[in-house]
Structures are given as C-alpha cells and as structure tokens.
Amino acid sequence: MSAEPTPADRARVTELLGREPQGQYSIAARDASGDPVVIENAPFLDDGTPMPTMFWLIGPEWVRRIGQLEAAGGVDAAESAVDPVELAAAHARYAELRDAKIPDDHAGPRPSGGVGGTRTGVKCLHAHWAWHLAGGDDPVGRWIADQLDERAGVHVELAADTTTVTLPNGIHARIPLGFASLTAEWLDGDPPHPAGLTNALGAVDDHMDDVEREHPEIDELARSEQGVSFGGETITSLARLELGRDDVPPTVTLDRAAAEDIFRLVATESAADRAHNPGLPSQHVETIIATCCVVLSVMRRFHLEQVSLQTGGSAIEGDGGG
C-alpha cells in the first residue's frame, strides 16, 4: 500500500526528479535502506492536466539499470516475449486501478490508456518496472526481473561526496567519499604528491574492506561473469579519456592494464597538461585522478582483469512526471 510522503520524502523525491512534483503523490515502493524508488501519482496534476502514468520510477539505481535494458533493445524484446493477451489484460488492470481514483462526478479530460498511458504494446520499461515494484501484476515487469537476474553484477556509482556499491539483490552500501571529497582531502597538489595518491587509494580500499566485511558475498559477485560496472558523470569522462573522444557508447570495457596506464598518466601530469588529453572534459580535469583511484582500488582489491564503464541510460524517465 502506498504511504503518504513525509517532509523528508518530499525533499528526496524533489532531489531525485530534479524539480518539485506537479501533482499529488504517495510513496509506492522503497529500497532496502528506505529510500523512495517509486511514487504513485494522482490521476491529475495540480492544474487539472490528466496524468496517465500512475506509478513513476525515481530510484536512480533502478532508473540506470532499466535505462541500460532499454538501450539494448529491451522495449522491442519485451513486446516480442510477452503474450499480447496477457499484456492487454495488464493495461486494462492498470487503467482500472487508476480510474478508480477519479471522482464519479468528474467532468472534463481524463487520463487514458494503460501502463504509462499505453493502449497496446510496450512503450516504456520504466513504467512497467515501477508498477512491478509497487506490487502490480505485470507480465512485462516479470520479464524485466528475469532479464535483470541474468545481467546482475556489482555496480559502483561514483558521486561528488559518496560512492554507492549496489549488489544484485538491491542492497546498497554507501562509502562516505567521492570524486570531489577524495580530491579535496588527498589530491590537492599539481600534480598530487605520491603520498597523497597512496593515501587516496588506501582510503578507498579501507572502505571497500568495510563493505566486504558486511557483505562477504561481494568478492564472488565481483569476480563472476557479470563482474563490476561503474557509473557516474566522472566515469563517463574516464570512458572518454580511455577512447580519446567525446562520443562514447553506453558501455565501455576498461581492462586492468589500461586502468593502470591512465592512472599513471593523469597522476603525474600537471592540470594544464591533463587538460589537453582528448576526450577529458574541462570540469573533470581535477577530479579524474580521484575517479581513477576508486576504479583502480576496486580492480586491485578483487583482482579484476576488466570492468565496464556505464555512460548511458542514466536519465530520469520521461518529462511528464508527478
């Protein structure tokens, strides 16, 4: 059952959406830490505009993973895999559930369609997964779950002041350092002093040791076929630096030798010289070293020969949210 949002929920939802919601909503699903991942929208926005998408995915990790599935052709694959009769029935259930919230005496435009406003077929995997997480009976949601199980691995999301490690079961472990805080604490030289580089690598490893102690299964998961992936804005910059160009595919494979070479390069150059590396955006000239420290520390700890850098599928679903 959906729960009315608390003031903390409202602040978090606004942060995740990048704006205040345009209508009334409740919290339909949370992750293991209690963070909102799905909101349930009212049938109308505050200005009376019909809102066909009842369940909206806002959890950044799920948004990223579903975005990757869509980028790999997931919409067409889901439509081909799911029985069309079951899918039509799911759209009808969704519409009935939403329409039951509309007052009998309502006059004027009404929201229409099924999941995400779709009448037939599959339009958006994010909308189907949101309904699935909220407990909906959705064959597309079940198909997505099977696909995610097959693709499951460890994901490391790098932000300015935190690094989040996500295991396949959805458990999050947050490390209190990121590309900005690591740079400020240990890497403020030009180029950074060798002792600072050692300390930065050691700080990441110490925190990963804490994660592994709490979740010992991470060692086996990291070295499984699915392996470890990294995401975040500076990870995209690392992928651009690796390929030497601005346009990069959604996933870039980085092997251990290349990671070591890039680290040695950026860690020994001055900021002025570093800025001339093809593909490296100017805003990440300073923080790319910290990014390399995180990636390399994880690769060294788990003896990984390669990792994947995720550069796409990170946008919040659509423009017509709650």
N, C-alpha and C positions, 0 to 999 in steps of 0.2 A: 504494500500500500504506500502511496506517495505521502511524503511528510511536508508540512509547511516549512518554508525556509527560515532559519534563524538569521539574525543580523550577520553572523559570521558566514553563513551560507550565501547570503546575498552579496557580500563583498567578494567571496570566492568565485561565484558564478559570473559576476561582472568582470573579474580579472580574467577568467578563462575565455569569456566571449569577447573581451576587449571593448565592451560597452555595457551599459545597463540594459537588461531585457526590456522589450517594448510592450510586454503584457504580463498578466498574472501567471504564476507558475508554482510548482511544488517540486520537491526533490524525489525522483522516482527510483534512483539507484546510487549507491556509493561504493567506493573501493574498500579494500581491507583496512585502510587507515581512516576511513570515514569521510574521505574527500568526495564531493558530489561528482558523479560521472554521467548521469542522465537527469534532465529536467523534464517534467510533464507540463506542457503548455495548455493554457485555457484555449477554447475554440476561437477566441477573438483577441486581437491586440487591444490596447487601451483606446485606440482611436476607432475601434469597430471593424477594422480590417480582418477578414476571415483568416484564421491560422490553421491550415490543413495538417501541418506536422505536429502531432501531439507529443511524441517522445523525441527529444533532441539530445544528441551525443555531445558532451562537453569535456569529458575526461581526456586530457592531452595524450596520454599513452594509447588509449583506445582510438582516438582520432588518427594518431600516427599510423597505428597498425592497420586500421581499416582503410586508410588512405593508400597505404602500400598495396593492399589487396586489390583496391580499385585500379591503381596504376598498372597492375599486372593483368588487367583484363577481367577483373572479378565480376563486374556487373553482367557482362555477356555470359561468363561462365556460370554464374548463379542462375540466370534465366534459363540456360540450357539444361542445368542439372535438376532444377526443382519442377515437380509436377505442376503443370499450369492450372489444373483444377484446384489443387491444394493452395496454390498462390492466390488464385481468385478468391477462395474462401477466406484466406488470411486478410486480404484487402477489405473484404466485407466486414470481418470481425473488428478490424481497426476502425473503420468508418462508423460502425455501430457504437463502439465504445466512446469515440469522440463525440458523435452526435447526441449521445445520451446526456451529455453535459450542457447541451443547448436548451434554454428555456422553451417550453411549448409555445409561448406567445411571442417568440422572437420573429420580427419582421425584417426583411432586408437580406442582403447577400449572406450566404452560409458557406463554410468550408466544405470542400467536396473531395472525392477520391479516397483511396485507402492509405497505405503506408507512405508517409511523406507527400500525400496528395496524388499518388499514382493510382490510375484506374486499372491499368493492366501492366503486366511485366514487372521488371525491376528497374528502378530509376536511380536509387542511391543506397549503397550498402550501409552507410552511416545510420540512416533512418531505421533500417531493418534491425541493425545490431542494437540500437538504442532500445527498441521495443523488446527485443530478446532479453537484454539485461534487466529491463523493468518487469520481466516475467511474462511477456507476451508469447502466445502460441504462433510462432512464425517459422515456416519451413526455410526461408532464406536465412534467418538467424541461426537455425541449426546447421545449415550448410556452412555458414561463416565459421561457426565454432569448430567444425571438422577441419576446415582449411587452416585456422589458426593453430590447432593442435599439431598439424603436420609441419608448420613453419616455426614452431615455438623454439625460442632460444633465450639467451640473456641479452637484455638491452640496457645500454648505459646512455642516459640523456644528460648532456652537459649544459648547465646554465651558468649565469654570472657568479652566483654565490653558492650554488648547490649542484651536486651530481646525484642523479637518481638511478639506482640499479633496479631493474624490473625482472622478476623471474617469470617463467611461463605460467605459473599458477596465479599471476596477477599481484603477488606480494611485492611491495616496494620497500627498498632500503635507501634512505636519503643520507648522503655524505655531506657534511657542512663545509664544503669547499667547492669552488667552481673556477671558471677561467679567469674571472676578474679578481676574486679574493686570493687565489693562488698566486697570481701575478703580483698583487699588492704586497703580499707577505714575504715572498721569496725571490721574485724575479724582476726587481726594480732597477737592476744595473743595465748598462748599454754597451756591450751585451751583458747578460746576467753573469754573476760570479759563479765559478764551478761549484762552490759550496752551496750556493742558493739552488742550483739545479738539482744537486744531490738531495737537498732538504725537501724540495718540491716533490720529487719522485718518491722519497721516503714517506712524506705526509699522505700521499695518495695510497701507497701500499699499506700504511698503518690503518687507514680507514677501511680499505678492502679486507684487511685481516679481520677487522671487527665484523664486517658483513659476512665473511666466510665462517666465522665462529658462530654467528647467529643462524646462518643458513648454509650448513656444510655441503648441501647438495649442489651449490653453485659451481664447485670445482668440476664435477662431472658434466653439468649442463654446459659450462663454458667450453669444454673440450669435445662436446657432442657434435654431430653433423651440422646442427643448426648454428652452433657457435655463439659468437658475441657480435652484436651490432652496436654502433654508436650513432647518436643523433644530437641535433642542436645547431645553432647558427654557426658556431666556430668549427663544428665538424664539417659542415658544408664548405667552409673556407679551406679546411685541411684537404678535402677531396679536390677542390680546385687547384690547390698547390701541388698535390700529387700528380694531377693530369696536366698542369700548366696552362689551364684555360678557364674561362668563366662559365661556359656551358658544360654541365656535367650531368650524367644520367642519375636516376633516382637512387641507385645503389652503386657504390664504388668499392671494389675489393682492395684492401691495403695489406700487403704482406709484411712480415716482420723486418726483412732487410730494408724495405722501402721506408718503413716507420723509423728505423734507426738512422737511416741516411737523412731523412727530413729533419729529425730531431737535432742531429749534429749540425746540419746546415743552419737552421734558424737560431739555434742556441749559441752559435759562435759569430753570427753576423751582427753588425750594428743595426739599429732600427731603420736607418737610412738605406742600408744595403738590402735589408729584408724587404723593404717596400718595393723593390724592383723585381721581386720574384713573380713570374707570370701566374695569374690566377688568384693571388693573395689580395683580398680587399683591404683598403687602407685602414678601415676601422678595426681590423683584427691583426694588424702588424705587431702590436704589443702583446696581445693575448694568445697568439698562435703557439707560443712556446709552452704556455700552461696547458693548452689543448693537447699538444704532443706529449706532455708529461703524463696526463691522465690516460691517454690511449696506450702509450708505451708501458706505463706501470702495470696496467691490466694485462697486456700481452705478455710481459715478463713474468708476472705472478702466476698466470695459468699456463705458461709455456705454449702460447698460441702462435701458430705459423701465419695466420691471417685473420683479419676481422673485416666486417663490412661497415662502410660509412653510409648512413642513410641521409640523403639530401632532399628527398621529395616526400609528398604525402603528408605534410605537416599542417595544412590549412584547416581551420575550423569549418565544419560542414556548412555550406551554403551561405546565403545572405539574408534569409528571411526568418531568422530565429525568434526565440521567445522574447 
